[in-house]
């Protein structure tokens, strides 16, 4: 009675297929036949607590590892089947049922008909493969038994020799592998060192490039400066060559004649009634003549005796080197009668004395100076050196303006010849 109630409870529970997860409907429980048959063991229960053997087909073949074929609409329980249904097995089954109902034991789910067929096909395939393997093993065993013992020993010896050779090859390869690993470790270490060195070289290269760019910039600047200096040097050399062929005296002092008057640096020296010349211009002309004579004396290293010549433009003068130390002006303002005995006449005679000293000094040695007009400082006169007998006084006292002007013109001619002589002789200096 109790078994029927439990079966009814189990039949009302729902089960899912273990493979395809489809719900299964359980049929009405049937009483087991009186004849002994396969009985389920502890592994023959469903995972959801189904009654053992509740849906098993009575006509299912036994001997496939405890698996049975189910009728359509029913399910199959997986497990190990036993040949007899004993009291101990029934008791154990009941214990398992109570364990399942109480949740202390988890069992597998049943399978549906389609999944059961698929499972049986897989089992059949594995069984067929196992039988083929067994036959192959059996044929191999029979073949080994038919082999001659001598051939087997020879084969074993050959195989052992090959095995030893392979073992030696393995040992050799192991050593080579160890060497290769050591070489690889060394190569890795060298690679790391090389990478560090490469990084340092890259850094040095970047620094060198930076320094190179700075030096290149300096080189370009120096090249520009050198080009500028070379241009300046070329210009200076051109100026030097031009100045080397140019006499400083000819450039600084220019003397020419303008009718009856002598002119020095655009200043007329002399006075005529028909050609009036201001005394300021005459004083300036005397200043230029004093500057020229002083430059000529300095060129030949002459130091004047008796007088010191001071070139001061239109206020030049001569200072006596005797005890009185009087100053003799080479200029006049025209307010006094210059044609009377005065210091202006003495200054012109002193200038003529300095001119004579220069002539005497320049006549010494080879290539001496020659002047067209002879000078007599004690008389204050100049005459033609060709011996024509014409002489003219440089003083204004007891003299005419025409003769005084001619004497000044002769004086400027002598200065012009002296200038040409100094330019030719001392142009390189």
C-alpha positions in Angstrom: 0.0 0.0 0.0 2.8 2.3 0.9 4.7 1.5 -2.2 1.7 2.4 -4.3 1.4 5.7 -2.7 5.0 6.5 -3.2 4.7 5.4 -6.8 1.7 7.8 -7.3 3.7 10.6 -5.8 6.7 9.9 -8.0 4.4 9.7 -11.1 3.0 13.2 -10.4 6.6 14.7 -10.4 7.9 16.2 -13.6 11.3 15.2 -15.1 13.6 16.9 -17.7 15.8 15.1 -20.2 19.4 15.3 -19.2 20.5 16.0 -22.8 17.9 18.1 -24.5 16.2 19.5 -21.4 12.7 18.6 -22.7 10.0 17.7 -20.1 9.1 14.0 -19.7 5.7 12.5 -18.9 5.7 9.4 -16.7 3.4 6.5 -17.3 1.3 4.6 -14.7 3.4 2.5 -12.4 3.3 -1.2 -13.1 3.9 -4.1 -10.8 7.1 -6.0 -11.4 6.5 -9.5 -12.8 6.9 -12.4 -10.5 9.7 -13.9 -12.5 13.1 -12.7 -11.5 14.4 -9.9 -13.7 16.8 -7.0 -13.6 16.4 -4.8 -10.6 17.8 -1.3 -10.3 20.6 -0.5 -7.9 21.5 2.6 -6.1 22.6 4.1 -9.4 19.3 3.5 -11.2 17.3 6.4 -9.8 16.4 9.6 -11.7 17.9 12.9 -10.6 14.4 14.2 -9.7 13.6 11.3 -7.3 11.8 9.0 -9.8 10.7 5.5 -8.6 13.2 2.8 -9.6 12.1 0.9 -12.7 8.9 3.0 -12.9 9.0 3.4 -16.7 11.4 0.6 -17.7 10.3 -1.6 -20.5 9.9 -5.2 -19.7 11.1 -6.2 -23.2 14.4 -4.1 -23.0 17.5 -6.1 -23.8 19.9 -6.6 -20.9 23.6 -6.8 -21.2 24.4 -3.3 -22.6 26.1 -2.0 -19.5 22.9 -1.6 -17.5 21.2 0.4 -20.3 17.6 -0.4 -21.4 15.5 0.7 -24.3 12.3 2.6 -23.3 8.9 2.5 -25.1 7.6 5.6 -26.8 6.2 8.1 -24.2 8.3 6.6 -21.4 11.9 7.2 -20.2 15.0 5.2 -19.4 16.9 5.2 -16.2 20.7 4.8 -16.4 22.6 2.7 -13.9 23.9 -0.8 -13.3 21.3 -3.5 -13.3 21.4 -6.7 -11.2 20.1 -10.1 -12.1 18.1 -10.8 -9.0 15.8 -8.7 -6.8 16.9 -9.4 -3.3 15.7 -8.1 0.1 18.9 -6.1 0.6 18.6 -4.4 -2.7 15.0 -3.5 -2.0 16.0 -2.1 1.4 18.8 -0.1 -0.2 16.5 1.2 -2.8 14.0 2.4 -0.2 16.9 4.1 1.7 17.9 5.9 -1.4 14.4 7.0 -2.1 14.1 8.5 1.3 17.5 10.2 0.8 16.4 11.6 -2.4 13.1 12.8 -1.0 14.8 14.5 1.9 17.3 16.2 -0.4 20.4 14.5 1.0 21.2 12.8 -2.3 21.3 14.1 -5.9 20.7 11.8 -8.8 21.0 12.1 -12.5 18.1 13.1 -14.8 16.5 10.6 -17.1 16.7 10.7 -20.9 14.0 10.9 -23.5 13.5 8.3 -26.2 15.4 10.2 -28.9 18.3 11.1 -26.6 18.4 7.5 -25.4 18.6 6.2 -29.0 21.4 8.7 -29.7 23.3 7.5 -26.6 22.9 3.9 -27.6 24.2 4.6 -31.0 27.3 6.2 -29.5 27.8 3.3 -27.2 27.4 0.9 -30.1 30.0 2.9 -32.1 32.5 2.8 -29.2 31.8 -0.9 -28.7 32.5 -1.6 -32.4 35.8 0.4 -32.2 36.8 -1.5 -29.1 36.2 -4.8 -30.9 38.3 -3.6 -33.9 41.1 -2.6 -31.5 40.9 -6.0 -29.8 41.1 -7.8 -33.1 44.1 -5.7 -34.1 45.8 -6.4 -30.8 45.1 -10.1 -31.2 46.6 -10.2 -34.7 49.6 -8.3 -33.5 50.1 -10.8 -30.7 49.7 -13.7 -33.1 52.2 -12.1 -35.4 54.7 -11.7 -32.6 54.3 -15.3 -31.6 55.1 -16.4 -35.2 58.4 -14.4 -35.3 61.6 -16.5 -34.9 63.3 -15.9 -31.5 66.6 -15.3 -33.2 65.0 -12.6 -35.4 63.3 -11.2 -32.3 66.6 -11.0 -30.4 68.3 -9.4 -33.4 65.5 -6.9 -33.7 65.7 -6.3 -30.0 69.4 -5.7 -30.3 69.0 -3.4 -33.2 66.3 -1.5 -31.4 68.4 -1.3 -28.3 71.3 0.0 -30.3 69.1 2.6 -32.0 67.7 3.4 -28.5 71.2 4.0 -27.2 72.1 6.0 -30.3 69.0 8.1 -29.8 69.8 8.5 -26.1 73.3 9.7 -27.0 71.9 12.0 -29.6 69.5 13.2 -26.9 72.3 13.8 -24.5 74.3 15.6 -27.2 71.3 17.7 -28.1 70.7 18.4 -24.5 74.3 19.7 -24.2 73.9 21.7 -27.3 70.6 23.0 -26.0 72.4 24.0 -22.7 75.2 25.7 -24.7 72.6 27.4 -26.9 70.7 28.6 -23.8 74.0 29.9 -22.3 74.8 31.5 -25.6 71.3 33.0 -25.8 71.7 34.3 -22.2 75.1 35.8 -23.2 73.6 37.2 -26.4 70.7 38.7 -24.4 73.2 40.3 -22.0 75.2 41.6 -24.9 72.1 42.9 -26.5 71.1 44.7 -23.4 74.6 46.2 -23.1 74.5 47.1 -26.8 71.1 48.7 -26.4 72.4 50.8 -23.4 75.5 51.7 -25.4 73.3 52.6 -28.4 71.1 54.8 -26.2 74.2 56.5 -24.9 75.6 56.9 -28.4 72.3 58.4 -29.6 72.4 60.9 -26.7 76.0 61.8 -27.5 75.1 62.1 -31.2 72.3 64.5 -30.3 74.7 66.5 -28.1 77.3 66.5 -30.9 74.8 67.6 -33.4 73.7 70.4 -31.1 77.3 71.5 -30.7 77.9 71.1 -34.4 75.0 73.4 -35.2 76.3 76.0 -32.8 79.8 75.7 -34.3 78.3 75.9 -37.8 76.4 79.1 -36.8 79.7 80.5 -35.5 81.5 79.5 -38.7 78.9 81.3 -40.8 79.2 84.4 -38.7 83.0 84.2 -38.8 82.8 83.7 -42.6 80.6 86.8 -42.9 83.0 88.7 -40.8 86.0 87.4 -42.8 84.3 88.4 -46.0 83.7 91.8 -44.6 87.3 92.1 -43.4 88.5 90.9 -46.7 86.4 93.5 -48.5 87.8 96.2 -46.1 91.3 94.9 -46.6 90.8 94.9 -50.4 89.5 98.5 -50.2 92.4 99.5 -47.9 94.9 97.9 -50.2 93.4 99.8 -53.1 93.6 103.0 -51.2 97.2 102.1 -50.2 98.2 101.4 -53.8 96.6 104.7 -54.8 98.3 106.5 -52.0 101.6 104.8 -52.7 101.6 106.4 -56.1 100.4 109.7 -54.8 102.6 112.3 -53.2 101.3 113.8 -50.0 103.0 117.0 -50.9 101.3 117.2 -54.3 97.9 116.5 -52.7 98.3 118.9 -49.8 100.1 121.8 -51.5 99.4 123.1 -55.0 101.3 126.1 -56.4 100.7 127.7 -59.7 100.9 131.1 -61.4 98.1 133.4 -62.1 99.4 136.1 -64.3 102.0 138.2 -62.4 100.9 136.6 -59.1 101.9 133.4 -57.5 99.1 131.2 -55.9 99.4 128.6 -53.2 96.4 126.5 -52.3 94.0 129.1 -53.9 95.6 132.0 -51.9 97.3 134.7 -53.9 100.6 136.0 -52.6 101.3 139.6 -53.7 99.6 142.8 -54.5 99.1 144.9 -57.6 97.1 148.1 -58.2 95.3 146.6 -61.1 94.8 143.3 -59.2 93.8 144.2 -55.7 94.4 141.3 -53.1 93.3 141.6 -49.5 95.8 141.4 -46.8 93.9 138.6 -45.2 94.5 136.5 -48.3 98.1 137.5 -48.4 98.5 136.5 -44.7 96.8 133.2 -45.4 99.2 132.6 -48.4 102.2 133.2 -46.1 100.7 130.8 -43.6 100.5 128.0 -46.3 104.1 128.8 -47.4 105.3 128.5 -43.8 103.4 125.2 -43.4 105.0 123.9 -46.6 108.5 124.9 -45.7 108.1 123.4 -42.2 106.9 120.1 -43.7 109.8 120.0 -46.1 112.3 120.6 -43.3 110.8 117.9 -41.2 111.0 115.5 -44.2 114.7 115.8 -44.5 115.2 116.2 -40.7 116.3 119.8 -40.8 116.2 121.9 -37.7 116.4 125.6 -38.5 119.1 127.8 -37.0 118.6 131.4 -35.9 114.8 131.2 -36.3 111.9 128.9 -35.3 109.2 128.7 -37.9 105.7 128.5 -36.5 102.9 127.8 -39.0 99.6 129.3 -37.6 97.5 129.9 -40.7 97.0 133.6 -41.4 98.8 134.4 -38.1 102.1 132.5 -38.7 105.3 133.9 -37.4 109.0 133.3 -36.8 110.6 133.4 -33.4 114.2 134.6 -33.2 116.5 132.1 -31.5 119.0 134.7 -30.4 119.0 136.4 -27.1 116.2 138.9 -27.8 113.6 136.2 -28.7 111.5 138.6 -30.7 108.5 137.4 -32.8 108.4 138.3 -36.4 104.9 138.1 -37.9 104.3 136.8 -41.3 101.0 138.7 -41.6 99.8 142.2 -41.8 96.5 144.0 -41.5 97.4 146.8 -43.9 96.7 149.6 -41.4 100.3 150.6 -41.3 102.5 151.5 -44.2 104.0 148.2 -44.9 106.4 149.7 -47.4 108.4 151.3 -44.6 110.9 149.6 -42.4 108.9 147.2 -40.2 108.9 143.8 -38.5 106.9 142.3 -41.5 110.0 142.9 -43.7 112.2 141.2 -41.1 109.8 138.2 -40.9 110.0 137.8 -44.7 113.8 138.0 -44.7 113.9 135.4 -41.8 111.6 133.1 -43.9 114.1 133.5 -46.8 116.9 132.6 -44.5 115.0 129.4 -43.5 114.4 128.6 -47.2 118.2 129.0 -47.9 119.0 126.6 -45.0 116.6 124.0 -46.5 118.3 124.5 -50.0 121.8 124.0 -48.6 120.7 120.8 -46.7 118.8 119.4 -49.7 121.8 120.0 -52.0 123.9 117.5 -50.0 124.5 114.0 -51.4 123.3 112.5 -54.7 120.2 113.9 -56.3 120.5 117.3 -54.7 117.9 120.1 -55.0 118.2 122.6 -57.7 116.3 125.9 -57.5 115.7 128.3 -60.5 116.2 131.4 -58.3 119.1 132.2 -56.1 118.4 133.5 -52.6 120.3 136.1 -50.6 118.8 136.2 -47.1 121.2 138.9 -45.8 120.0 141.2 -48.6 116.5 139.8 -48.8 116.7 139.4 -52.6 116.1 136.7 -55.2 117.7 136.6 -58.7 117.6 134.4 -61.7 119.9 131.5 -61.4 120.7 131.6 -65.1 122.7 134.7 -64.6 120.4 137.2 -66.3 121.2 139.7 -63.6 117.6 140.3 -62.6 117.0 140.4 -58.9 114.1 141.5 -56.8 113.8 142.4 -53.1 111.4 140.6 -50.8 111.2 143.6 -48.5 108.5 146.2 -48.8 110.8 149.1 -47.7 112.1 151.2 -50.5 110.4 148.9 -53.0 107.6 148.9 -55.4 104.6 146.6 -55.2 105.3 145.3 -58.6 108.9 144.2 -57.7 107.8 142.9 -54.3 105.1 140.9 -55.9 107.6 139.5 -58.5 110.0 138.5 -55.6 107.1 136.7 -53.9 106.4 134.9 -57.1 110.0 133.7 -57.4 109.8 132.5 -53.8 106.7 130.4 -54.6 108.5 129.0 -57.7 111.4 127.9 -55.5 108.9 126.3 -53.1 107.2 124.5 -56.0 110.5 123.1 -57.2 111.3 122.0 -53.6 107.9 120.4 -53.4 108.5 118.4 -56.6 111.9 117.3 -55.4 110.6 116.1 -52.0 107.6 114.3 -53.7 109.9 112.4 -56.0 112.5 111.5 -53.4 110.3 110.8 -50.3 107.0 109.6 -51.9 107.6 106.0 -50.6 108.3 107.3 -47.1 
